[in-house]
Amino acid sequence: MTATAEVDLGERERSCVVTRVVREEAELIRFVAAPDGTLVADLALRLPGRGVWVTCSRAYVEEAVQKGAFSRGLKQQVRPPEALAGQVEALLGRRALEALSIANKAGEVVTGFFKLESALEKGQIVALLHAQEAANDGRDKLDRRFRAAKPEAPAPIGLFSIEELSLALGRPNVVHAGLKGGGASRKLLREVRRLGLYKGLEAVAAAHSNVNHGTENE
């Protein structure tokens, strides 16, 4: 299939093929059929052809497979890959980490505990990331500083491992990081929200439901 430029998820609404509930595109995942009949998740909204939309939830993707909803919605027989739901989750995680890498290249990411503390004290951080393995004492200390500086800021992000953060940021042993704001940061927070929705982490999704708020450099 010929790819076109990636389209930003906007406020257009679509109907979920499983629930029939109408939602904004940012809360759904688009699927299309490849020429050989294989089902493909079009997370970037750049694949041509007829598409069907499923609520951004692992449970609903699994239900769509079980009930044959993809073939009905696409009006043709399609073959969902084995472990489709897990593949979609991995792709969403990869997109979020790629967005983190881009934000870092744009100069919007701070790493290193002491540098992060200083940036927090100056009110420069709009979102925090903690590795899943982060110790409670270090996490809690940074969280307190973050809440004191930005009471309305989103909850810290804890979706990734030290290895994943380190690879995305191109430096070793990244345990904590902060976003300084800007366009790349907003892109990352949109991807984090989608991943949170998909994994059923309602607190993560809700915390980043308004990604345009407070993500500009001050």
Helices and strands as residue ranges (DSSP letters): E 13-15, E 22-24, G 25-27, E 28-33, E 39-41, E 51-55, H 58-66, H 69-74, H 84-105, E 109-111, H 113-121, E 127-130, H 136-149, H 162-169, E 176-179, H 183-199, H 202-207
